[in-house]
Amino acid sequence: YLCRKRKQVAQVTAEAGRRQRPKFASVLSTMATGSTALALIVLAAFVLSMLPTSLAVTSPYVRPRSRATLSVPKDAGGQTPTQVHISTVGHDEMRVTWITEDDAPAVVEYGMTSGQYPFSATGTTTSYSYLALYRSGNIHDAVVGPLKPSTTYYYRCSSDPSREFSFRTPPASLPFTFVVVGDLGQTGWTKSTLQHIAAADYDMLLLPGDLSYADFLQPRWDSYGRLVEPLASARPWMVTEGNHEIERIPLLEPRAFKAYNARWRVPYDAGDSPSGSNLYYSFDVAGGMVHVVMLGSYAGFEAGTAQHEWLRGDLARIDRGRTPFVVALVHAPWYNSNKAHQGEGDDMRDAMEALLRAARVDAVFAGHVHAYERFTRVYGGMEDQCGPVYVTIGDGGNREGLADEYIDPQPKTSVFREASFGHGRLQVVNATHALWTWHRNDDDQPVVADQVWITSLASNPDCNNRAGAGAQA
């Protein structure tokens, strides 16, 4: 196993950057108490951490040009449910969202056997108009549960017998696998990315903004909903907003995020830390072993704003003895050596970075820049063993093309960067280790281009003392 693993990582373009080296004693402890498979993975992490690391890498890979926006035709009307997607609510509930062209009941019927629906939940129905030229269909959502973990449920919406869907609930313990993809859009590259995501199993998808690239053309929201439905109806999609979701037109459409808020309802009012805004929120997975913070780049974030005060309180509630991993998502990256969107996340970083470091957030994922870049652990612009790992992954498949011009020389904190489409996977293996892997879309084949083990800061004794960590919020 270790030989195969070593060969795989030797083929990875960037097995680079400083690793947090696990102590051999803790590896032996994991082997003694955990399953054989997980023990082997952790032992592999230890062995691989002994391999020499490379210098920072700017990949020379040349991506073919971007692909056109897809046309996803409407395949149903009337009361037939379309654009179905789900999101997690609390530890044992799921929100189901769907759209019908005509009036239909906001009811979800569900059960654990195909064709049998002994349970049901009734939700609400809304709609919106845009520029007096477009009116959405009837947007329904209903929260189903309580649900059992790691269980497949079959369901139908609006009592329509023509379309049965199914989803699998996330596990209540580790390991837990996230897919992370930003700036998804709806192009040929998007289709390729979605195919790669579907090819390997996962528990939840995280999307740090820029979903449909509708850009004021509201029917594109509908085609996007139809495009992602096969995946988004089967696993929870947890999203936050990007700049392409704003869609505000002064005087004509003064309300920002009108379509986004109507179509992609998130659990901002659920759990122990409700935010009060659909633009930022948090949630737990794996029985509280992982805390996920979804931040809003386009909501107020300065000290004294609602988001800043909420974030301070949310992070203060985390018990790192019970929650070993904390990750955050934001649209505009706080660290970026690409020439595109330089400095656009700096103000938010200045306002919130100390809060994240004081809470020992392990990783921060961003979009916006249409390329991939991984930084080492950073705080205040410098390498810091108690800062988060920063990753830009705005490369899902947008129609605007790739950002292929980087600042030279490459900053010391930037470990690997490449302008190509792709997606990432974060497998939180146990309480100390998570494996991050980035897959490039290489001629429609997923290729592992960057991979690194991330050690939980909660397991690093040098970072356990908040005051000693040096971050004053």
Beta strands, then each sheet from edge to edge (+ up, - down):
strand 1: 57-58
strand 2: 82-89
strand 3: 93-100
strand 4: 107-111
strand 5: 119-122
strand 6: 124-126
strand 7: 129-130
strand 8: 134-135
strand 9: 138-144
strand 10: 152-157
strand 11: 165-168
strand 12: 176-180
strand 13: 204-208
strand 14: 237-240
strand 15: 281-285
strand 16: 290-294
strand 17: 325-330
strand 18: 363-366
strand 19: 372-379
strand 20: 382-383
strand 21: 389-393
strand 22: 414-418
strand 23: 422-428
strand 24: 433-442
strand 25: 445-455
sheet 1: 1+ 22+ 19- 20+
sheet 2: 1+ 22+ 19- 21+ 18+ 17+ 16+ 15-
sheet 3: 2+ 3- 9+ 6-
sheet 4: 5+ 4- 10+ 11-
sheet 5: 7+ 8-
sheet 6: 14+ 13+ 12+ 23- 24+ 25-
end
